[in-house]
Amino acid sequence: MTETHATISPGAPVFPAGRYGRRRAPGGERRRNLLAALVLLALVATLTVISVRLYRQYGDPVYDAQVITYTDITDTQVLVDFRVTVPAGGSAVCVLRARDRAGTEVARDQITVTARPGDRHVTSRHRLTTTARPFIGEVLRCRPPA
């Protein structure tokens, strides 16, 4: 039995026009990969800028506050001991509050604490006068003085 070969040249196949849709141009995948990489790079850059901006706005570790204790709780007051990290010899404005058992705010006060020259930590005690019996005393935030 003999095999009959078609009259197609040994190069690239030739398809009838319009039968199989439009053929892709060579190098198209490279363009798609480059476009995807550029979009990904732009997304990462945008997210980085947003992250840095939010960190500077809300996450400054230089002004870090920690409640040590809250004691001397009566119907009209709570005594809050706290520690603040500030730049060496700097100061901070801190907002303190007290809440009752239901979580309602019963006192809020803003105070300024200043570290001794060369020190980065300030330990302070502040008495909050409340409108009802407090359950907890806390430091909401500390920030640089205006």
DSSP file with accessible surface (Angstrom, degrees, kcal/mol):
  #  RESIDUE AA STRUCTURE BP1 BP2  ACC     N-H-->O    O-->H-N    N-H-->O    O-->H-N    TCO  KAPPA ALPHA  PHI   PSI    X-CA   Y-CA   Z-CA
    1    1 A M              0   0  233      0, 0.0     2,-0.3     0, 0.0     0, 0.0   0.000 360.0 360.0 360.0 137.7    0.0    0.0    0.0
    2    2 A T        -     0   0  129      2,-0.0     2,-0.5     0, 0.0     0, 0.0  -0.760 360.0-133.0-109.1 151.9    1.3    3.4   -0.9
    3    3 A E        -     0   0  152     -2,-0.3     2,-0.6     2,-0.0     0, 0.0  -0.858  12.8-144.9-105.8 132.8    0.8    6.6    1.0
    4    4 A T        -     0   0  130     -2,-0.5     2,-0.3     0, 0.0    -2,-0.0  -0.863  13.4-148.7 -99.5 124.3   -0.2    9.7   -0.9
    5    5 A H        -     0   0  144     -2,-0.6     2,-0.0     1,-0.1    -2,-0.0  -0.682  17.1-119.4 -91.0 144.1    1.2   12.9    0.5
    6    6 A A        -     0   0   75     -2,-0.3     2,-0.6     1,-0.1    -1,-0.1  -0.297  29.1-107.2 -72.8 167.3   -0.7   16.2    0.2
    7    7 A T  S    S+     0   0  149     -2,-0.0     2,-0.5     2,-0.0    -1,-0.1  -0.185  74.2 129.8 -92.2  42.9    0.9   19.0   -1.6
    8    8 A I        -     0   0  114     -2,-0.6    -2,-0.0     1,-0.0     0, 0.0  -0.838  61.1-117.4 -98.5 134.9    1.7   21.0    1.5
    9    9 A S        -     0   0   76     -2,-0.5    -1,-0.0     3,-0.1    -3,-0.0  -0.310  25.7-112.6 -67.7 155.5    5.1   22.4    1.9
   10   10 A P  S    S+     0   0  141      0, 0.0    -1,-0.1     0, 0.0    -2,-0.0   0.538  93.4  83.6 -71.2  -0.8    7.1   21.1    4.9
   11   11 A G  S    S-     0   0   56      1,-0.2     3,-0.1     3,-0.0    -3,-0.0   0.292  98.9 -28.3 -77.7-147.9    7.0   24.6    6.6
   12   12 A A  S    S-     0   0   79      1,-0.1    -1,-0.2     0, 0.0    -3,-0.1  -0.350  76.5-101.5 -68.2 144.8    4.2   26.1    8.7
   13   13 A P        -     0   0   85      0, 0.0     2,-0.5     0, 0.0    -1,-0.1  -0.350  28.0-139.0 -68.1 149.0    0.7   24.8    7.9
   14   14 A V        -     0   0  124     -3,-0.1     3,-0.0    -2,-0.0    -3,-0.0  -0.951  17.8-160.9-111.9 121.1   -1.6   27.0    5.8
   15   15 A F        -     0   0   88     -2,-0.5     3,-0.1     1,-0.1     2,-0.0  -0.757  31.2 -94.4-101.1 150.1   -5.2   27.1    6.9
   16   16 A P    >>  -     0   0   72      0, 0.0     3,-1.5     0, 0.0     4,-0.6  -0.342  53.2 -98.1 -60.6 137.7   -8.2   28.1    4.8
   17   17 A A  T 34 S+     0   0  107      1,-0.2     5,-0.1     2,-0.1    -3,-0.0  -0.333 101.6   4.5 -62.4 133.5   -8.9   31.8    5.3
   18   18 A G  T 34 S+     0   0   78      3,-0.3    -1,-0.2    -3,-0.1     3,-0.2   0.372 102.4 101.5  78.9  -4.8  -11.8   32.5    7.8
   19   19 A R  T <4 S+     0   0  170     -3,-1.5    -2,-0.1     1,-0.2     3,-0.1   0.887  90.0  26.5 -82.2 -37.0  -12.3   28.9    8.7
   20   20 A Y  S  < S-     0   0  132     -4,-0.6    -1,-0.2     1,-0.4    -3,-0.1   0.158 111.4-107.8-113.8  19.2  -10.5   28.8   12.1
   21   21 A G        -     0   0   51     -3,-0.2    -1,-0.4     2,-0.0     2,-0.3  -0.238  63.3 -28.3  82.3-176.5  -10.8   32.4   13.2
   22   22 A R        -     0   0  223     -4,-0.1     2,-0.2    -3,-0.1    -5,-0.0  -0.525  65.5-126.8 -77.3 136.7   -8.1   35.0   13.4
   23   23 A R        -     0   0  157     -2,-0.3     2,-0.2     1,-0.1    -1,-0.1  -0.551  25.2-110.9 -81.1 145.2   -4.6   33.7   14.0
   24   24 A R        -     0   0  208     -2,-0.2    -1,-0.1     1,-0.1     3,-0.1  -0.567  30.2-119.2 -76.6 140.8   -2.6   35.1   16.8
   25   25 A A    >   -     0   0   58     -2,-0.2     3,-1.4     1,-0.1    -1,-0.1  -0.495  35.6-100.8 -76.9 143.9    0.4   37.2   15.9
   26   26 A P  T 3  S+     0   0  125      0, 0.0    -1,-0.1     0, 0.0     0, 0.0  -0.370 107.5  30.9 -63.0 142.3    3.7   35.8   17.1
   27   27 A G  T 3> S+     0   0   33     -3,-0.1     4,-1.4    -2,-0.0    -2,-0.0   0.444  81.4 118.1  91.1  -0.9    5.0   37.6   20.2
   28   28 A G  H <> S+     0   0   16     -3,-1.4     4,-2.0     1,-0.2     5,-0.2   0.870  71.4  54.6 -67.2 -37.2    1.5   38.3   21.6
   29   29 A E  H  > S+     0   0  125      1,-0.2     4,-2.5     2,-0.2    -1,-0.2   0.883 103.7  55.7 -66.4 -35.3    2.1   36.3   24.8
   30   30 A R  H  > S+     0   0  193      1,-0.2     4,-2.2     2,-0.2    -1,-0.2   0.915 107.7  49.4 -62.5 -41.1    5.2   38.2   25.6
   31   31 A R  H  X S+     0   0  168     -4,-1.4     4,-2.6     2,-0.2    -2,-0.2   0.905 110.7  49.8 -65.4 -41.5    3.1   41.5   25.4
   32   32 A R  H  X S+     0   0  131     -4,-2.0     4,-2.6     2,-0.2    -2,-0.2   0.915 111.3  48.7 -63.6 -42.3    0.5   40.0   27.7
   33   33 A N  H  X S+     0   0  100     -4,-2.5     4,-2.3     2,-0.2    -2,-0.2   0.908 112.3  48.7 -64.0 -40.1    3.1   38.9   30.2
   34   34 A L  H  X S+     0   0  107     -4,-2.2     4,-2.4     2,-0.2    -2,-0.2   0.925 112.0  48.8 -65.7 -43.0    4.7   42.3   30.2
   35   35 A L  H  X S+     0   0  111     -4,-2.6     4,-2.6     2,-0.2     5,-0.2   0.926 111.5  49.4 -63.3 -43.2    1.4   44.0   30.6
   36   36 A A  H  X S+     0   0   60     -4,-2.6     4,-2.5     1,-0.2    -1,-0.2   0.912 111.1  50.1 -62.8 -41.1    0.5   41.7   33.6
   37   37 A A  H  X S+     0   0   56     -4,-2.3     4,-2.6     2,-0.2    -2,-0.2   0.911 111.2  48.7 -64.8 -40.5    3.9   42.4   35.2
   38   38 A L  H  X S+     0   0   97     -4,-2.4     4,-2.5     2,-0.2    -2,-0.2   0.911 111.7  48.8 -67.1 -40.4    3.4   46.2   34.8
   39   39 A V  H  X S+     0   0   91     -4,-2.6     4,-2.3     2,-0.2    -2,-0.2   0.927 112.6  48.5 -64.0 -43.2   -0.1   46.0   36.3
   40   40 A L  H  X S+     0   0  106     -4,-2.5     4,-2.6    -5,-0.2    -2,-0.2   0.922 111.3  50.0 -62.7 -42.9    1.2   43.9   39.2
   41   41 A L  H  X S+     0   0  116     -4,-2.6     4,-2.5     1,-0.2    -2,-0.2   0.918 110.8  49.3 -63.0 -42.2    4.1   46.3   39.8
   42   42 A A  H  X S+     0   0   55     -4,-2.5     4,-2.5     2,-0.2    -1,-0.2   0.907 111.2  50.2 -64.7 -39.2    1.7   49.3   39.8
   43   43 A L  H  X S+     0   0   95     -4,-2.3     4,-2.6     2,-0.2     5,-0.2   0.936 111.4  47.3 -64.6 -45.5   -0.6   47.6   42.3
   44   44 A V  H  X S+     0   0   74     -4,-2.6     4,-2.2     1,-0.2    -2,-0.2   0.920 112.7  49.7 -63.2 -42.3    2.3   46.7   44.6
   45   45 A A  H  X S+     0   0   52     -4,-2.5     4,-2.3    -5,-0.2    -1,-0.2   0.927 111.8  48.5 -63.5 -42.7    3.6   50.3   44.4
   46   46 A T  H  X S+     0   0   77     -4,-2.5     4,-2.4     1,-0.2    -2,-0.2   0.933 112.2  47.9 -64.0 -45.3    0.2   51.7   45.2
   47   47 A L  H  X S+     0   0   93     -4,-2.6     4,-2.5     1,-0.2    -1,-0.2   0.869 110.5  52.9 -64.6 -34.9   -0.4   49.4   48.1
   48   48 A T  H  X S+     0   0   78     -4,-2.2     4,-2.6    -5,-0.2     5,-0.2   0.934 109.3  48.2 -65.4 -44.9    3.1   50.3   49.5
   49   49 A V  H  X S+     0   0  100     -4,-2.3     4,-2.3     1,-0.2    -2,-0.2   0.932 113.2  47.9 -61.7 -43.5    2.4   54.0   49.3
   50   50 A I  H  X S+     0   0   83     -4,-2.4     4,-2.6     1,-0.2     5,-0.2   0.926 112.1  49.9 -63.4 -43.2   -1.0   53.5   51.1
   51   51 A S  H  X S+     0   0   76     -4,-2.5     4,-2.4     2,-0.2    -2,-0.2   0.921 111.4  47.5 -62.8 -45.1    0.6   51.3   53.8
   52   52 A V  H  X S+     0   0   63     -4,-2.6     4,-2.4     2,-0.2    -1,-0.2   0.924 112.6  49.7 -63.5 -41.8    3.4   53.8   54.5
   53   53 A R  H  X S+     0   0  184     -4,-2.3     4,-1.8    -5,-0.2    -2,-0.2   0.928 112.9  45.5 -64.5 -45.2    0.9   56.7   54.7
   54   54 A L  H  X>S+     0   0   86     -4,-2.6     4,-3.0     2,-0.2     5,-0.5   0.884 111.4  53.4 -66.2 -36.8   -1.4   54.9   57.0
   55   55 A Y  H  X5S+     0   0  130     -4,-2.4     4,-2.2    -5,-0.2    -2,-0.2   0.929 110.1  47.1 -63.7 -43.7    1.5   53.7   59.2
   56   56 A R  H  <5S+     0   0  196     -4,-2.4    -1,-0.2     1,-0.2    -2,-0.2   0.856 117.1  44.6 -65.4 -32.9    2.7   57.3   59.6
   57   57 A Q  H  <5S+     0   0  118     -4,-1.8    -2,-0.2    -5,-0.2    -1,-0.2   0.901 134.1   9.0 -78.8 -41.1   -0.8   58.5   60.4
   58   58 A Y  H  <5S+     0   0  174     -4,-3.0    -3,-0.2    -5,-0.1    -2,-0.2   0.588 120.9  56.0-118.5 -13.9   -1.9   55.8   62.8
   59   59 A G     << +     0   0   29     -4,-2.2    -1,-0.1    -5,-0.5    -3,-0.1  -0.126  54.0 151.4-121.0  39.0    1.1   53.6   63.8
   60   60 A D    >   -     0   0   73     -4,-0.2     3,-1.0     1,-0.2    -4,-0.1  -0.584  24.6-167.9 -73.5 107.8    3.8   55.8   65.1
   61   61 A P  T 3  S+     0   0   75      0, 0.0     3,-0.4     0, 0.0    -1,-0.2   0.614  76.8  78.3 -74.4  -7.9    5.7   53.5   67.6
   62   62 A V  T 3  S+     0   0   46      1,-0.3     2,-0.8    -3,-0.0    81,-0.1   0.869  95.9  47.4 -66.7 -32.8    7.6   56.4   69.0
   63   63 A Y  S <  S+     0   0   40     -3,-1.0     2,-0.5    79,-0.1    79,-0.4  -0.677  79.4 156.9-110.1  77.4    4.5   57.4   71.0
   64   64 A D  E     -A   85   0A  76     21,-0.9    21,-3.0    -2,-0.8     2,-0.4  -0.882  21.1-164.1-107.9 130.9    3.5   54.1   72.6
   65   65 A A  E     -A   84   0A  28     -2,-0.5     2,-0.4    19,-0.2    19,-0.2  -0.916   7.0-175.4-117.9 143.4    1.4   53.9   75.7
   66   66 A Q  E     -A   83   0A 109     17,-2.5    17,-2.9    -2,-0.4     2,-0.4  -0.998  24.0-130.0-136.3 130.9    0.8   51.0   78.1
   67   67 A V  E     -A   82   0A  57     -2,-0.4    15,-0.3    15,-0.2     3,-0.1  -0.656  19.9-175.7 -78.4 128.9   -1.5   50.9   81.1
   68   68 A I  E     -     0   0A  91     13,-2.8     2,-0.3    -2,-0.4    14,-0.2   0.910  63.9 -27.3 -87.4 -56.4    0.4   49.6   84.2
   69   69 A T  E     -A   81   0A  57     12,-1.5    12,-3.2     2,-0.0     2,-0.4  -0.983  43.5-147.5-151.0 160.9   -2.6   49.6   86.6
   70   70 A Y  E     +A   80   0A  89     -2,-0.3    10,-0.2    10,-0.2     2,-0.2  -0.987  39.6 149.8-131.2 122.1   -5.9   51.2   87.3
   71   71 A T  E     +A   79   0A  60      8,-2.8     8,-3.1    -2,-0.4    -2,-0.0  -0.716  35.1  61.9-135.7-172.7   -6.7   51.4   91.0
   72   72 A D        -     0   0   79     -2,-0.2     2,-0.5     1,-0.2    -1,-0.1   0.898  65.7-177.0  53.3  45.8   -8.5   53.4   93.7
   73   73 A I        +     0   0   51      5,-0.1     2,-0.2    -3,-0.1     5,-0.2  -0.650  12.2 153.6 -80.7 123.3  -11.9   52.8   91.9
   74   74 A T        -     0   0   46      3,-2.2     3,-0.4    -2,-0.5    58,-0.1  -0.692  61.8 -84.4-129.5-171.9  -14.8   54.6   93.6
   75   75 A D  S    S+     0   0  104     -2,-0.2     3,-0.1     1,-0.2    -2,-0.1   0.679 127.6  30.7 -70.1 -15.9  -18.1   55.9   92.4
   76   76 A T  S    S+     0   0   86      1,-0.1    54,-2.3    57,-0.1     2,-0.3   0.349 119.9  26.5-126.4   4.9  -16.4   59.2   91.2
   77   77 A Q  E     - B   0 129A  37     -3,-0.4    -3,-2.2    52,-0.3     2,-0.3  -0.994  43.2-161.4-160.6 164.3  -12.9   58.4   90.2
   78   78 A V  E     - B   0 128A   0     50,-1.5    50,-2.9    -2,-0.3     2,-0.6  -0.961  20.9-138.5-148.5 141.7  -10.2   55.9   89.0
   79   79 A L  E     -AB  71 127A  14     -8,-3.1    -8,-2.8    -2,-0.3     2,-0.5  -0.909  20.3-162.7-104.4 119.5   -6.4   56.3   89.3
   80   80 A V  E     -AB  70 126A   0     46,-2.9    46,-2.5    -2,-0.6     2,-0.5  -0.910   6.9-166.6-110.2 122.3   -4.6   55.2   86.1
   81   81 A D  E     +AB  69 125A  19    -12,-3.2   -13,-2.8    -2,-0.5   -12,-1.5  -0.932  23.6 163.1-102.0 129.8   -0.9   54.4   86.1
   82   82 A F  E     -AB  67 124A   0     42,-2.6    42,-2.9    -2,-0.5     2,-0.4  -0.948  31.6-137.7-146.6 163.7    0.7   54.2   82.6
   83   83 A R  E     -AB  66 123A  92    -17,-2.9   -17,-2.5    -2,-0.3     2,-0.4  -0.984  16.8-164.9-127.1 133.9    3.9   54.3   80.8
   84   84 A V  E     -AB  65 122A   0     38,-2.8    38,-2.5    -2,-0.4     2,-0.5  -0.962  13.0-144.8-123.1 134.6    4.6   56.2   77.6
   85   85 A T  E     +AB  64 121A  20    -21,-3.0   -21,-0.9    -2,-0.4    36,-0.2  -0.878  32.7 164.2 -95.7 125.2    7.5   55.8   75.1
   86   86 A V        -     0   0    0     34,-3.0     3,-0.1    -2,-0.5   -23,-0.1  -0.835  46.5 -75.3-130.2 168.8    8.5   59.2   73.6
   87   87 A P  S >  S-     0   0   46      0, 0.0     3,-3.1     0, 0.0    28,-0.2  -0.341  77.7 -68.9 -60.8 153.7   11.5   60.5   71.7
   88   88 A A  T 3  S-     0   0   65      1,-0.3    32,-0.2    30,-0.1     3,-0.1  -0.209 121.2  -4.6 -52.2 120.8   14.5   61.1   74.1
   89   89 A G  T 3  S+     0   0   32     30,-3.0    -1,-0.3    27,-0.6    31,-0.1   0.534 110.6 126.4  73.2   7.7   13.7   64.0   76.4
   90   90 A G    <   -     0   0   21     -3,-3.1    25,-3.1    29,-0.4     2,-0.3  -0.098  50.1-131.6 -89.1-173.5   10.4   64.6   74.5
   91   91 A S  E     -C  114   0B  29     23,-0.3     2,-0.3    -3,-0.1    23,-0.2  -0.886  11.6-157.4-136.0 168.0    6.8   64.9   75.5
   92   92 A A  E     -C  113   0B   0     21,-2.6    21,-2.8    -2,-0.3     2,-0.6  -0.986  17.5-131.9-146.1 151.2    3.5   63.5   74.5
   93   93 A V  E     -CD 112 143B   9     50,-2.8    50,-2.1    -2,-0.3     2,-0.4  -0.941  32.4-168.4-104.3 121.1   -0.2   64.4   74.7
   94   94 A a  E     -CD 111 142B   0     17,-3.2    17,-2.6    -2,-0.6     2,-0.6  -0.894  16.4-145.2-116.7 143.7   -2.2   61.4   75.9
   95   95 A V  E     -CD 110 141B   4     46,-2.5    45,-2.7    -2,-0.4    46,-1.0  -0.933  20.7-172.6-107.4 122.0   -6.0   60.8   76.0
   96   96 A L  E     +CD 109 139B   0     13,-3.2    13,-2.6    -2,-0.6     2,-0.3  -0.846   4.7 178.3-111.8 149.9   -7.2   58.8   79.0
   97   97 A R  E     -CD 108 138B  55     41,-2.6    41,-2.9    -2,-0.3     2,-0.4  -0.984  18.5-146.9-147.1 160.5  -10.7   57.5   79.5
   98   98 A A  E     -CD 107 137B   0      9,-2.2     8,-2.7    -2,-0.3     9,-1.4  -0.963  15.2-165.7-125.8 143.1  -12.7   55.4   82.0
   99   99 A R  E     -CD 105 136B  70     37,-2.0    36,-3.7    -2,-0.4    37,-1.9  -0.951  14.4-130.0-127.1 152.6  -15.6   53.2   81.1
  100  100 A D    >   -     0   0   37      4,-2.3     3,-1.7    -2,-0.3     6,-0.0  -0.226  45.1 -84.0 -87.9-176.5  -18.3   51.5   83.2
  101  101 A R  T 3  S+     0   0  202     32,-0.4    -1,-0.1     1,-0.3    -2,-0.0   0.820 129.6  54.4 -61.1 -30.9  -19.3   47.8   83.1
  102  102 A A  T 3  S-     0   0   89      2,-0.1    -1,-0.3     1,-0.0     3,-0.1   0.572 120.1-108.6 -80.2  -7.3  -21.6   48.4   80.2
  103  103 A G  S <  S+     0   0   35     -3,-1.7     2,-0.2     1,-0.3    -2,-0.1   0.445  70.1 145.0  94.5   1.0  -18.8   50.0   78.2
  104  104 A T        -     0   0   82      1,-0.1    -4,-2.3    -5,-0.1     2,-0.4  -0.536  56.1-113.6 -74.3 136.7  -20.2   53.5   78.4
  105  105 A E  E     +C   99   0B  77     -2,-0.2    -6,-0.3    -6,-0.2     3,-0.1  -0.553  38.2 171.8 -72.8 126.1  -17.5   56.2   78.7
  106  106 A V  E     +     0   0B   9     -8,-2.7    25,-1.8    -2,-0.4     2,-0.3   0.483  64.9  17.3-114.3  -6.8  -17.8   57.9   82.1
  107  107 A A  E     +C   98   0B  10     -9,-1.4    -9,-2.2    23,-0.2    -1,-0.3  -0.964  54.8 179.3-162.1 147.7  -14.6   60.1   82.0
  108  108 A R  E     +C   97   0B 120     -2,-0.3     2,-0.3    21,-0.2   -11,-0.2  -0.967  10.0 169.0-149.7 137.4  -12.2   61.4   79.4
  109  109 A D  E     -C   96   0B  67    -13,-2.6   -13,-3.2    -2,-0.3     2,-0.5  -0.993  23.1-144.4-148.8 151.9   -9.1   63.6   80.0
  110  110 A Q  E     +C   95   0B 106     -2,-0.3     2,-0.3   -15,-0.2   -15,-0.2  -0.979  26.0 173.9-120.3 125.7   -6.2   64.8   77.9
  111  111 A I  E     -C   94   0B  25    -17,-2.6   -17,-3.2    -2,-0.5     2,-0.5  -0.916  26.2-131.6-131.2 158.4   -2.8   65.3   79.7
  112  112 A T  E     -C   93   0B  89     -2,-0.3     2,-0.4   -19,-0.2   -19,-0.2  -0.928  20.3-168.9-109.8 130.7    0.7   66.1   78.6
  113  113 A V  E     -C   92   0B   7    -21,-2.8   -21,-2.6    -2,-0.5     2,-0.4  -0.936   2.8-162.0-118.2 144.0    3.6   64.0   79.9
  114  114 A T  E     -C   91   0B  93     -2,-0.4   -23,-0.3   -23,-0.2     2,-0.2  -0.990  11.0-137.2-130.2 134.0    7.3   65.0   79.5
  115  115 A A        -     0   0    8    -25,-3.1     7,-0.1    -2,-0.4     3,-0.1  -0.525  29.5-104.3 -84.2 153.2   10.4   62.7   79.8
  116  116 A R    >   -     0   0  183      5,-0.3     3,-2.4    -2,-0.2   -27,-0.6  -0.400  59.0 -73.4 -68.3 154.7   13.5   63.8   81.6
  117  117 A P  T 3  S+     0   0  127      0, 0.0    -1,-0.2     0, 0.0     3,-0.1  -0.261 122.6  11.9 -53.2 128.3   16.4   64.8   79.3
  118  118 A G  T 3  S+     0   0   62      1,-0.3     2,-0.3    -3,-0.1   -30,-0.1   0.190 102.7 113.9  89.5 -17.6   17.9   61.6   77.8
  119  119 A D    <   -     0   0   60     -3,-2.4   -30,-3.0     1,-0.1   -29,-0.4  -0.632  45.0-169.8 -88.2 148.1   15.0   59.4   78.9
  120  120 A R        +     0   0  112     -2,-0.3   -34,-3.0   -32,-0.2     2,-0.4   0.453  68.5  66.8-110.0  -5.6   12.6   57.7   76.4
  121  121 A H  E     -B   85   0A  79    -36,-0.2     2,-0.4    -5,-0.1    -5,-0.3  -0.951  57.0-169.1-123.6 138.6   10.1   56.5   78.9
  122  122 A V  E     -B   84   0A  17    -38,-2.5   -38,-2.8    -2,-0.4     2,-0.5  -0.991   5.9-160.8-123.8 127.7    7.7   58.4   81.1
  123  123 A T  E     +B   83   0A  92     -2,-0.4     2,-0.3   -40,-0.2   -40,-0.2  -0.947  23.6 173.5-106.5 128.6    5.7   56.7   83.9
  124  124 A S  E     -B   82   0A  30    -42,-2.9   -42,-2.6    -2,-0.5     2,-0.4  -0.925  25.8-150.7-137.1 158.2    2.8   58.8   85.0
  125  125 A R  E     +B   81   0A 152     -2,-0.3     2,-0.4   -44,-0.2   -44,-0.2  -0.997  18.3 179.3-129.9 132.5   -0.2   58.6   87.3
  126  126 A H  E     -B   80   0A  40    -46,-2.5   -46,-2.9    -2,-0.4     2,-0.6  -0.998  21.8-140.1-139.9 136.5   -3.5   60.5   86.6
  127  127 A R  E     -B   79   0A 108     -2,-0.4     2,-0.5   -48,-0.2   -48,-0.2  -0.832  16.8-156.2 -96.9 119.8   -6.8   60.6   88.5
  128  128 A L  E     -B   78   0A   2    -50,-2.9   -50,-1.5    -2,-0.6     2,-0.5  -0.860   8.7-143.3 -95.7 125.7   -9.8   60.6   86.3
  129  129 A T  E     -B   77   0A 112     -2,-0.5   -52,-0.3   -52,-0.2   -21,-0.2  -0.789  26.7-159.1 -87.9 124.9  -13.0   62.1   87.8
  130  130 A T        -     0   0   11    -54,-2.3   -23,-0.2    -2,-0.5     3,-0.1  -0.642  29.2-141.0-110.5 162.5  -15.9   60.1   86.6
  131  131 A T  S    S+     0   0  124    -25,-1.8     2,-0.3    -2,-0.2   -24,-0.1   0.537  91.4  10.6 -94.1 -11.5  -19.7   60.6   86.3
  132  132 A A  S    S-     0   0   39    -26,-0.2   -58,-0.1   -58,-0.1    -1,-0.1  -0.921 106.6 -60.2-151.9 176.2  -20.5   57.0   87.4
  133  133 A R        -     0   0  136     -2,-0.3   -32,-0.4   -57,-0.1   -58,-0.2  -0.479  58.6-139.0 -68.1 121.7  -18.7   54.1   88.9
  134  134 A P        -     0   0    5      0, 0.0   -34,-0.3     0, 0.0     3,-0.1  -0.421  21.2-170.3 -81.1 155.8  -15.9   53.1   86.5
  135  135 A F  S    S+     0   0   90    -36,-3.7     2,-0.3     1,-0.4   -35,-0.2   0.652  73.7  14.3-108.6 -32.5  -14.9   49.5   85.6
  136  136 A I  E     -D   99   0B  38    -37,-1.9   -37,-2.0     2,-0.0     2,-0.4  -0.994  56.7-151.8-147.3 146.9  -11.7   50.2   83.7
  137  137 A G  E     +D   98   0B   1     -2,-0.3     2,-0.3   -39,-0.2   -39,-0.2  -0.977  28.8 169.7-117.0 137.3   -9.2   53.0   83.1
  138  138 A E  E     -D   97   0B  33    -41,-2.9   -41,-2.6    -2,-0.4     2,-0.6  -0.967  37.5-122.3-147.5 159.1   -7.3   53.1   79.8
  139  139 A V  E     -D   96   0B  24     -2,-0.3   -43,-0.2   -43,-0.2     3,-0.1  -0.922  21.6-170.5-101.8 117.8   -5.1   55.2   77.6
  140  140 A L  E     -     0   0B  57    -45,-2.7     2,-0.3    -2,-0.6    -1,-0.2   0.944  61.1 -30.7 -74.4 -49.8   -6.6   55.7   74.2
  141  141 A R  E     -D   95   0B 130    -46,-1.0   -46,-2.5   -77,-0.1     2,-0.4  -0.985  45.2-145.5-163.9 159.5   -3.7   57.2   72.4
  142  142 A a  E     +D   94   0B  15    -79,-0.4   -48,-0.2    -2,-0.3   -79,-0.1  -0.987  24.7 170.1-131.5 142.1   -0.6   59.3   72.7
  143  143 A R  E     -D   93   0B  88    -50,-2.1   -50,-2.8    -2,-0.4     3,-0.1  -0.922  42.1 -77.3-143.7 167.6    0.7   61.7   70.1
  144  144 A P        -     0   0   59      0, 0.0   -52,-0.2     0, 0.0     2,-0.0  -0.363  58.4 -98.6 -66.7 147.1    3.3   64.4   69.7
  145  145 A P              0   0   57      0, 0.0   -54,-0.1     0, 0.0   -33,-0.0  -0.376 360.0 360.0 -65.3 148.2    2.3   67.8   71.2
  146  146 A A              0   0  140     -3,-0.1    -3,-0.0    -2,-0.0     0, 0.0  -0.238 360.0 360.0 -76.0 360.0    0.9   70.3   68.8
